[in-house]
Amino acid sequence: MTKIIDIHAHAFANELASKAISALLEMNHSRAILDGTVSDLKTSMKRAGISISVLQPVSTKPSQVRTINDWAKGVVGNGVLSFGTIYPGQKDWEEEIDRIRELGMSGVKLHPEFQDFYPDDRLMFPIYEKLAAAGLTLLFHAGEDIAFSAPFHGTPQRISRVVDNFPSLRIIAAHLGGFRMWDQVEQYLLGKELYLDTSYTFGHLATDRMLRIMAKHSFDRILFGTDSPWTDQQVEVKQILELDISDQAKEKILWANSARLLGL
């Protein structure tokens, strides 16, 4: 059994986890497998055979950014890594990107719906330039979000324009490039120099189409992600292991590609 990295997981501070999970469940009418704490995530990782989970925190207003990044740094260790968060439009975003780098984080998560921006808005370009210069990876929430209504901000077409304009920026488009927008994924993203993660796609996308997208894009640029606590990590690992692809491709998806991206 290969080692496993979950590139896309979520957790919250112990004192906030219950409230955060309840609020998000009310917004998206989904279900939570875990209680939202780091300790419960670690229990899930052990059960699933996952070596490393990478937290992807999202700030919903500028005042949260520094607190979230400090908390994220504090929970790193024993198999948990974390990206940082910035909020588009915050006044001190340049300083915070430098601080994320100093905190030892290897990337930043941006969520076009929760943070109300379009990825290809030119006002975002200085942020992308700074992230690229800092050597940080950028993970976008991509496609629809079940907590929001159309029109959606983070479409594959818009993300493709970011890829075209910033070839040196390492980009991950979550949810296999665009949740419930896989026609656009096939039209605008496949074969481009970005990574796609598998989070929250099983059960929403036919397996044969998922395999076609992965193969066309290249198994070298597919990353295993779960979106835990919104899915069961153990079930998600099993889904990858049961795909009709080579053991080498599975090893790339489950470990090697993310390990390379994270510099492990």
Steps between C-alpha positions, in 0.01 A plus 500: 500500500642835395519793734209741456468878502157666520572839342157646582358470852338736749502543876428779744615617841353283776294784644355587158461159336145420610371844404685499165374155404142591594511824302642331191248217521220757516637668188553194285260239642782246481633268769818496705686174562724650771450759774732754336787475749860412417493213747202340324675550165806316634279211612348490151848506340612204707188305404551583131875439489571864411849624588445873449194723476538857377254748649350756262367783719276773360454846647164665437612850602836677531494511880514119517814455292778541754317302769431209265860489378635507854264217597592299190869529578430386855332175396765394247675178598437128544377458145320833467619775266316816405476758228441857603213736426482853368190705421492681165473870577666492841737793532802306626486203261864541391621489860278199572634304204852563632386389844341180361834420343680575828257273686622216281180445305532395137183646353185710521134406453262742328124447476333715231149452644561554871746781423293659222755543220554383144830315451579683174425848636812705427482637854607151609809495277739665748405233754584225251831668416589517868403137562711385205798708615466354851498146359158428648240269344148635445196275549172632359159372589379432145153469353167515678463511878187342648475780755457762226282566196595572138667693349820356647832681518761223480430350160757285318508754217596781738760284674647410160571870441697514826703197386569668165609828660713350778695202363743502794224480764423149623120471495262231627138508383293311755217257427667363187519848351145617559218346703204423271675695221689210348400595144697822553783304663534289186478807277730741681728323750604156384864479399590837651777547756292474816397231744148368559402347833239227544317653796121465512469343156421135571124456491457819299686401184473172310810286553565451128496875445722557802753257354485671162566840657792363704658323203459795263643742752782258600524290812810707584274797579220336700503531881302304756275721710190426707347829621477334843291535718244511219603156374635187669877479447501121525231470233680750275826301519311182414344673198844586360637152567207346313548710184592305188842662462855380555657473844751760384221747421341437839832562674538830314151614596513386862854609586768589247341800328406673825833412660681664209276807519550532876875451471502186714 
